[in-house]
Amino acid sequence: MSDAIIIKYRSWHLGKEPRPIKLQIPGWSGCDHTHTSNSKAQPWHCQPFVDGSTYGLELSYPFKTECFAVMRNGKMCFEGDFSEENKITQLQGVTLPPFSCFADGHFGMTSCLDLEVPDTHTLRIESHPMFYTDTTGTVPCVVPGHLQTSWWPKIFFVVFKNPSEGHGYIFKHDIPYAQILVIPKKVSYDIVKMSDVEIHRRGFADGVIADNARQIAGNTWRSNVGHQFDDKYKKLSTIASKHGCPHILAHLEQIKAKPRTIIRRKLLKGKSENTIIQNNKKEQGG
């Protein structure tokens, strides 16, 4: 395991340090923990989404005053009674609300945080994972940005895309509104076509996975609307994490050999090979 990345912080007013993102069930990650046939397909069923959603840290709205950032008659309005909170912030020379419009189509809000990351890295700010599962339109759309905070010592602000006319974002105390990732400051890409050997190897693996989904998966089910799902990606991911990526190919080669063994066993019981193959395809959704 690689060394942990150190993030140092200082805060203003009620600013809280970033915290690990956790799935919320029931909530933005899904409605319940069911994972069987006839259950509703949910975000947490998708392992790539889970991995991507829990990779970063979340920023939570630090102010006590709830605010509705809404577009009315082509103008952004920030609706919330900040009078009590202003009694505190005005002593420090700051008048709330903490939002401001500075460019067409966008507005900003102070994070109440200054985060220092290693000089070799940069701070990336983007929408919280709940933005992608929200159906109400009230979760903020964050404009992604990179901050070189190793030398930038300011309390930073977050930029949002304006909502459409009549719609708005809801900001509530301690509810996350964005996420951060700490990534390498510089990266270069060298795009190279796979060799014939690599193409053959990955094509073989692709075919085995496609043809043997049920043997690979630990759980296969159909959703309440009839779509078939399984956890083969999660199963293979677990093997790769435990034994290393090279072990995946050997595992798939073993899987590839199993159907013929099964066929031979069933042939001994009097079933034709064509019947067995057709049944296997039906079982695998083919």
N, C-alpha and C positions, 0 to 999 in steps of 0.2 A: 504494500500500500504506500502511495506517495505521501510525502510530508504535508501536513495541513497548511493551507494558505492563511497567513495572519492578516486579519483586517482590524485596524485600529479605528476607534470612533470617538467623536465628541458630539454632544447634542445641545440643541437650544430649545428652550421652553419645555415641551413635554415629549420631545423626540425620543424614540426608543431604538435600541440597536436592532439591526436586521436579525431575523430568526429563520431557522430552517422551514421550508415549505412542507406541510403535511397534507395528505389527502383528507378531504372533508366528506364523510359519508354518515348520514345524509347531508347533502350540500352540493357544492360545485363538482365534486368528483363522482357523484352518483346518488341514486335515491335510496339504495339499500345494499346489503351484502350478498344478495342472491346471485348465483352463478350457475344456474341449471337450465334445462330445457324450459322454454316458454317464459323465461325471465326477460326483462327489458335489457337491451344492450346499453351498457353504461361506460362512461369514460374510464373508470378504473379497470375495466376488463382489458384495455389495450396497454400492454406492457411498455411499448415505446412512449406512449403518452405519460404513463406513470413515471418512467425514468426521466423524461424531459421535464415534467412538472415538479419533481422533487430534487432536481439537481442544484437549483439556485437557492437564494435567500429572499425572503419577502420583506417589503417595506409596509408598515402599517400607518394609517392616518393618525397623526399624533394629537390632533386638537379635540377638545371636549365637545365643541359645538358641531352638531351635524349640519352638513351643507348639501344643497341640491344645486349642482352646476348645470344650468339648463339654458338652452337656446330659445330666446323669445324675440320674435320679430327681427331676426337676423343679428341679434346681439346676445352675447354671453351674459347671463345673470347668475350671481352667486348668492343663493337664498339661504340665510341662516342668521340667527341672532347671536352675534359675537360680542355683545355689549359686556357681559360678565367677564368673558375671557380677555377682552381688551383692557380691563382694569389691571391685569397682570402684565400683558405684553407692552402696553403703552409706557410703563415704567422703564422699559428698555428701549423706548423710542420706536416701537413697531405697532402699527395699527392694522388690525385684521378687518376683512377676511384675508387669508394667506394666498389668495389667487390673484393673478393679473393677466390681462390680455396684451400681448406684445407683438403678435404677428397674425396676419389673416389666417383664419382657420385653425388657430391653436391658442392654448392658454397654458400658463405655468402655475406651479404650486411649490412652495418651499417644502423640502423634506425634513427640515429641522435637524439635519445630520451633516456631519463632515466625516467622510470615510477615507482612511488612508490605506491603500493597497501597495504591495511591493512594487518597486520601480520597474520591474520586468513585466508587470501586468497592468491591465486597465480595467476600469469599472464599467460594465455594460448594464444599462437600465432598459427594461422593456416591460411589456404588459404582463400582469400576473396570469398564471395558467387559467384561473377562473374566467378570464375574459373570453377564452375560446369555448367555454361550455355554457356561458350565460345566454339566457333566452329573453331577458327583460330589457336589455340595452342600457342598463344602469351601471355596468362595470366599466371603469375608465379605459379608454384606448390610449395607451402610452406610446409616444413616439420614441423609438429606440435611439440611444445615444451612448457614446463612449467618453468617459471622463478620465483624464490623466491625473488621478488624485494623489499620486506620489509627490507631486510638486504643487498641485492646486489646493490651497488650504481653506477654501470657502465652504460655507454651508450651501449645499447645492440645491437646485430646484429641478423639478421633474416637468416635462412637457407632455401635454395631452392634445389629441386631436379633438376639435370641437364636435359635439354631438349634432345630429341633424335637427332641423326646426321642430320645436315642441318636445324634444327629447332631452334627457340629461343624465348625469352621473350622480350617484349618491355616495357621499363620503361620510362614514361613521367612525367614531372613536375606536381605535385599535383594530379596525378591519383593514386587511391588506388591500393595497391599490396598485402595487407594482412589484416587480422582482428584479434582483440584481444578480449578475454573474461576474466572476473575476476570471478574466481570460488573458492569454499572452498579449503583450502590447503590440508586437509585430508578428505577422505570420505571412509566409509566402506559399504559393501553391504551384506544384509542378504536375500538370495533367498529362498522364501517360496511358496509352492504350495497353490493355492486358496482352501478355504473350499468349501464343496458342495453347501452351500448357496451362496457363492460368485460366484462360477461357474454358478449356475442357474441364478443369477441376471444378470451377464454380458452376458450370452448366450441369455437370454430373450431380453436384450437391443440390442445385435448384430442382432438378428432376426427381431426385429421391425425396426431397421434402414435399414436392407437389403430389407424388404418387403414393406416399406413405404417411399422410397426415395423421391418421388415426393411430398408427403404431408409435409415432413420435409423441403425440399429444397425451397428456394425462387426463384431460377433460375436454369433451366435445359436446356441444349443445346447439340447439336452435332457439333463436330469440322468439319473442311473442309475435313477431311478424313473419317468422319463417326463415330468416337468414341463418346460415350455419356459421358457427364460430368454434375455435379451439384454442388451446394454449401452447401450440407447438413452438412458437417463438420464445415464450417464457421458459419452456423446458430446455431448449437448446441454449438459451442465454445462461441458464443456471449451470449447465455442463461446461460452457466456455469459461465462466467465472471460476469454477471450481478446478477444472483440469487444464485450462488453456485452449485457445482457439484451434491449434492443430488437432486436438482430440476430436473436434466436431466431425472432421472428414472420416476418421476411423469409425466413429459412432454411426455415421450415415452409411458407411460401407457394410456395417453389421446389420443395420436396418434393411438395406437393399437385399441382403441374403435371406432374410427371414421369410418373405412371402413364398419363395419357392419351397422352403422347408414345410411351411404350412400346407401348401398345395399338395406336396407329396404325401403328407400325413392324411389329408382328406381323401386323396385318391385311393388310399388303402381301404377307406370306408365305402368305396363304390361310387363316388361322385366324379363326373367328368371334369377335365381340366378347364374346358371352356366355361362350364357352369360356375366353377369356383372363381375363375378370373372375373366373370361378369358380376358375381356377388361381391367380390372384393371392390370392384369399381363403384358399385352402388353404395357400399358402406363408406367409401372415401369421397362420395359426392361426385364421382366421375360419370 
